[in-house]
């Protein structure tokens, strides 16, 4: 094999790794955001669960108190509450199920996220975050 062929064969793995790093940075921004009650998730719950799982699986997001990688449950609770999405009872199961997309004719969120990055969208995760108008009343 030529060097060019090897590089082409390794390209998807490199793109996926970069996409995972970018997605992790976006999830970390959500974790650090203030909970002002005005952010809403407009994408599917499965996409959010998968995004959080992918970020957790990199072990790059740390719990400030202990310095250890943050637990998936901690991440799910924080981001889901911030985005007004129900927190799954079993986050591992929900995230894995979302990534597999069994019975659904849709690519995984990571596949779509990587595609969006390759086509010039700098922050695909933020496309699904909507800031509610302050004039909206909570009922």
BELQUI-V388313 format. One record per backbone hydrogen bond with DSSP energy under -1.0 kcal/mol. NH is the residue of the N-H (numbers start at 1). CO is the residue of the C=O. If there is no record, write none. Layout:
BEGIN
NH|CO + NH|CO
END
This chain:
BEGIN
6|2 + 7|3 + 8|4 + 9|5 + 10|6 + 14|10 + 15|11 + 16|12 + 17|13 + 18|14 + 19|15 + 20|16 + 21|17 + 22|18 + 23|19 + 24|20 + 25|21 + 26|22 + 27|23 + 28|24 + 29|25 + 30|26 + 31|27 + 32|28 + 36|34 + 40|130 + 41|83 + 42|128 + 48|44 + 49|45 + 50|46 + 51|47 + 52|48 + 53|49 + 54|50 + 55|51 + 56|52 + 57|53 + 59|56 + 63|68 + 67|63 + 70|61 + 75|71 + 76|72 + 77|73 + 78|74 + 79|75 + 80|76 + 81|77 + 82|78 + 83|79 + 85|80 + 94|90 + 95|91 + 96|92 + 97|93 + 98|94 + 99|95 + 100|96 + 101|97 + 104|101 + 106|104 + 112|108 + 113|109 + 114|110 + 115|111 + 116|112 + 117|113 + 118|114 + 119|115 + 120|117 + 121|116 + 128|125 + 129|126 + 130|40 + 132|38 + 136|133
END
